[in-house]
Amino acid sequence: VVSCQVKHERNRGTLSREAILEAAETIIDDEGLAALSMRRVGEALGVEAMSLYNHVPSKAALLDGIYERIVGRIEPAPGLSTWTEHACHQGRALRSVLSAHPNAIPLFASRPATTPDALLRLEKNLATLREAGLDPLQALGVVQIVFAFVVGHALWSLAPRSSEEHGMPHYESLDPQEFANVRAVAAVFGRYDAEIEFETGLGALVDGLGRVYGFDEGKRRK
């Protein structure tokens, strides 16, 4: 009994927000988002769940912290000549970090940036776009529209899906007259490349925003 008490006291002494978030992230990566709970994190750290609340006040704060950790790994954009290059770079960088944590992708479809570190990253992105000549609403639009596209495409192409819940349709059994185009697409689906599709969509999206906002090549307002 004494040895167990000593072990728990040692764990409490080294417990920190960062250690809790690291354990939570590992659980999500290994077991999925649905497996995450304060109790499960406590078990992983060898402490009672109540001990976690001294460092992370709620499960919502835990999820916000994981969001912060993953967003914090987005590669900063180097000095680029246009805001469209910046937007494309950040879109690709976001997809890269999401691909490393596919089980966490749904988190980005349901939570905004709330922690100081996550908001600071948003501030830097907005500052770059504002310095390029976009007004506040345009800058916000670029950030949010690109973010939505990247997360949405990642949900479809990277997030795990249960084969039992989402079995592939039997395209070959479809009526060839009623579903001629669906069957034609299914026949060439083996050549489908999600990365090419992503790059095509991101480029078209950012170029389109430039035209809508009245910029020539994403650099000068017309």
Secondary structure, DSSP 4 states (H G I P E B T S, - for coil): -HHHHHHHHHHHHH--HHHHHHHHHHHHHHH-GGG--HHHHHHHHTS-HHHHTTTS-SHHHHHHHHHHHHHTTSPPPP--SSHHHHHHHHHHHHHHHHHH-GGGHHHHTT----SHHHHHHHHHHHHHHHHTT--HHHHHHHHHHHHHHHHHHHHHHTS---TTTSPPP-GGGS-TTTTHHHHHHHHTGGG--HHHHHHHHHHHHHHHHHHHTTEETTTEE-
